[in-house]
Amino acid sequence: MRLELEGITKRFPGVVANDHVDLVIEEGEVHGLLGENGAGKSTLMNILYGLYSADEGEIRIDGTPVTFADPGQAIDAGIGMVHQHFMLVPVFTVAENIVLGVEKVSGFGKLDRARASQEVRELAERSGLHVDPDAKVEDLPVGIQQRVEILKALYRDAALLILDEPTAVLTPQESDDLFDAIRAFKAEGRSVVFISHKLREHRAVADRISVLRRGSIVGTAEPDEVSEQDLANLMVGRPVELVVDKPQAHVQDSVLRLDGLTVHDARGNPVVRDVDLEVHRGEILAIAGVEGNGQSPLVEAITGLRSAHDGSVTVGGTSIAHMTRKQVLRSGVGHVPENRGRDGLIAQFSIAENCVLNQWDMEPFAKRHTLQFGAIAEHAQRLVNSYDIRTPSITTPASSLSGGNQQKLVIAREFDQPIDLLVASQPTRGIDVGSIEYIHQQLVAKRDDGTAVVLVSSELDEVLALADRVAVMFRGELVGPFDMPVAKEAMGLMMAGTDPAEAMAKGA
């Protein structure tokens, strides 16, 4: 399939999301698509997949103009899309998920499960995406679940596959497997649109890379024609520091201590298992791991959102066991949650209101239970200026900000108060390279001010750039911590469950 987008324009109230975009994806090509948050990548792909209609422009497949009123028409035309958040039914088997909507039935009108399982097994073998068709999706690790999503598109005979942030929840080894699969698609003559914030991945797998900035294509090049630095500068429109300047850590006294910490889920199953850990002022302790291995409940236990089943959490020598969430935060703990939209902000509140979510009842923002709007506005404007939050006004709803600016708002609120411990969970997930640069600088600055920083991240490049020590979580257990440097390959193996000694030997 040869795909041409010509003059694609899409407007929303007050915003031109795509501005006369021209893009050509050749048959058998892997085409990388880069851009900041809000650059228009998702809008462009949603138009291609039939979720949006373009206001202007034309889509052509093999020279023939086409229009898609819905994703079903795009799928029928040979276009498949794997979204960043999987669209699978957990209690169904792999085969049931893959054939859902295009099931082949027996003479009695029932799903022919044996036939579905055999077809999926053959498809998995041909494509190199090995998976058990009879396994339940809820029992599979995220890397295998992603294979199921890709197989869904291939089962519908997709000639062009859109992959939106496909490595966000994968280990480095799983990412390498995915790249091998992408190369196999290409060898079959299929085309791939590869969307990722990770510059290195584009250079590893793409034949050509196009960069979107403010809704327009600002450049297209082959990987060997541009460096990662060139791509970053093109995305942001200015020089970007890809490696944070991090001086030697000056480690001081202990701030956070976990002793035998065990946390259960709602069904009584252990999700954090007997964790011991100590974190000191002036260091960044990174916790690496694939999502779903206990990092979230661990963070919730540290920040007072979840009670421990066993063991203890102490901050500054004081147990938080009987503290409320508010008391934990006001004891000197800052928290940047992994889901900024759900846990970090109130979307319909203004930027000013979000700036004081954890201090709204304290002076100078409140006196005798009455909000002091002047003090709140002055505080919010200072944070907007200091933390480079791009917004037309502090009265703007937080929901109107790009992902990167929403994250800056959370960072600003949590950093601009006296804290002894900062817990930052996935602080740069889904944001562009310019915002990542800024947030990394702020995390290092907080460390150098004498704060103990716990960084929870599935991005190994981020861990390598920021950590003074690193631990790995796998199935609720904590391995380490280890003094940096630790080889990226070794961390990736430990994230997949390899014995630490063996992982270190192989990583070396």
Number of C-alpha atoms within 10 A of each C-alpha: 20 17 20 19 19 16 18 23 23 23 14 9 6 6 10 16 21 28 19 19 21 16 17 14 20 20 18 20 23 26 25 27 21 28 29 26 24 20 24 24 23 16 21 22 18 17 23 26 24 19 17 17 19 22 15 15 15 18 23 15 15 12 11 10 12 13 17 20 13 16 19 15 15 21 20 13 20 19 25 28 24 21 15 16 12 12 13 20 14 14 13 16 20 31 27 24 22 25 21 14 8 9 15 15 13 11 8 7 8 10 16 15 18 10 14 20 20 14 16 26 19 13 17 21 12 11 17 17 20 17 20 18 22 18 15 18 23 15 12 16 16 19 20 19 21 25 19 29 21 26 26 23 22 22 17 17 17 24 23 30 23 24 21 21 17 20 23 20 21 25 25 19 15 17 17 16 16 22 17 16 17 24 20 15 22 18 12 13 16 23 27 29 20 22 24 21 22 18 16 12 18 24 20 12 20 22 18 20 23 20 23 24 22 20 25 21 22 15 13 19 14 15 19 10 10 13 13 16 14 13 25 25 17 20 27 20 12 11 13 20 16 16 13 17 12 17 8 10 16 13 18 14 12 15 20 24 21 20 15 17 21 24 26 18 13 7 6 9 9 16 20 28 20 18 19 19 16 13 23 24 23 27 25 28 27 28 24 28 29 24 19 16 21 23 27 16 22 23 21 18 23 25 26 21 15 17 20 21 16 15 16 21 24 16 21 15 11 12 15 20 17 10 13 13 15 14 14 20 19 15 18 16 24 26 23 22 24 20 14 20 16 10 11 21 23 17 17 13 16 19 29 24 22 24 27 18 15 15 17 18 16 15 13 15 19 16 11 8 11 11 16 16 14 11 14 21 19 12 18 25 18 13 23 21 10 11 20 15 22 16 16 8 13 21 14 16 18 24 16 14 20 18 22 25 21 23 28 25 28 21 24 23 23 24 19 14 13 13 19 23 28 24 24 22 23 19 26 23 19 18 20 23 25 21 22 23 16 18 21 21 17 18 23 22 14 22 24 20 13 20 28 28 28 26 25 28 24 25 21 19 12 21 24 18 15 24 24 22 21 25 21 29 26 21 18 21 18 22 20 15 17 14 12 14 12 17 15 16 19 21 26 24 21 23 28 22 16 15 13 17 11 13 20 18 11 12 15 11
